[in-house]
């Protein structure tokens, strides 16, 4: 797998988590634990994407 395709896959997964997060937030009975988990997983992917692109992670 090339670095470009790896980054593309990470970005696809990040977008999928964003969709899940939006869906969870709009549900009548939101699950705060699930929302926190989705946000955490998104942040991990965002950091990995930045590392792969050569950016800095704070």
C-alpha positions as semicolon CSV with decimal commas, in nm:
position;residue;x (nm);y (nm);z (nm)
1;X;0,000;0,000;0,000
2;X;0,141;0,337;-0,097
3;X;0,147;0,625;0,151
4;X;-0,109;0,811;-0,062
5;X;-0,352;0,519;-0,058
6;X;-0,295;0,472;0,315
7;X;-0,381;0,838;0,380
8;X;-0,687;0,807;0,155
9;X;-0,806;0,506;0,356
10;X;-0,751;0,692;0,684
11;X;-0,948;0,989;0,550
12;X;-1,230;0,758;0,439
13;X;-1,245;0,605;0,787
14;X;-1,240;0,954;0,942
15;X;-1,537;1,058;0,727
16;X;-1,726;0,739;0,821
17;X;-1,674;0,819;1,190
18;X;-1,794;1,176;1,128
19;X;-2,113;1,037;0,973
20;X;-2,167;0,801;1,267
21;X;-2,109;1,089;1,508
22;X;-2,365;1,312;1,332
23;X;-2,617;1,028;1,338
24;X;-2,557;0,959;1,707
25;X;-2,592;1,326;1,802
26;X;-2,926;1,358;1,622
27;X;-3,077;1,048;1,783
28;X;-3,346;1,118;2,043
29;X;-3,167;0,912;2,308
30;X;-2,802;0,998;2,254
31;X;-2,535;0,786;2,418
32;X;-2,269;1,014;2,569
33;X;-2,022;0,728;2,600
34;X;-2,060;0,636;2,233
35;X;-2,023;1,001;2,129
36;X;-1,704;1,033;2,334
37;X;-1,568;0,711;2,180
38;X;-1,642;0,828;1,826
39;X;-1,474;1,163;1,892
40;X;-1,169;0,989;2,040
41;X;-1,140;0,756;1,742
42;X;-1,173;1,049;1,500
43;X;-0,896;1,237;1,679
44;X;-0,666;0,934;1,665
45;X;-0,724;0,908;1,288
46;X;-0,672;1,282;1,242
47;X;-0,339;1,262;1,425
48;X;-0,230;0,963;1,216
49;X;-0,327;1,144;0,894
50;X;-0,121;1,446;1,002
51;X;0,179;1,224;1,080
52;X;0,154;1,054;0,742
53;X;0,135;1,388;0,562
54;X;0,439;1,509;0,754
55;X;0,251;1,757;0,969
56;X;0,304;1,814;1,336
57;X;0,075;1,674;1,603
58;X;0,007;1,879;1,915
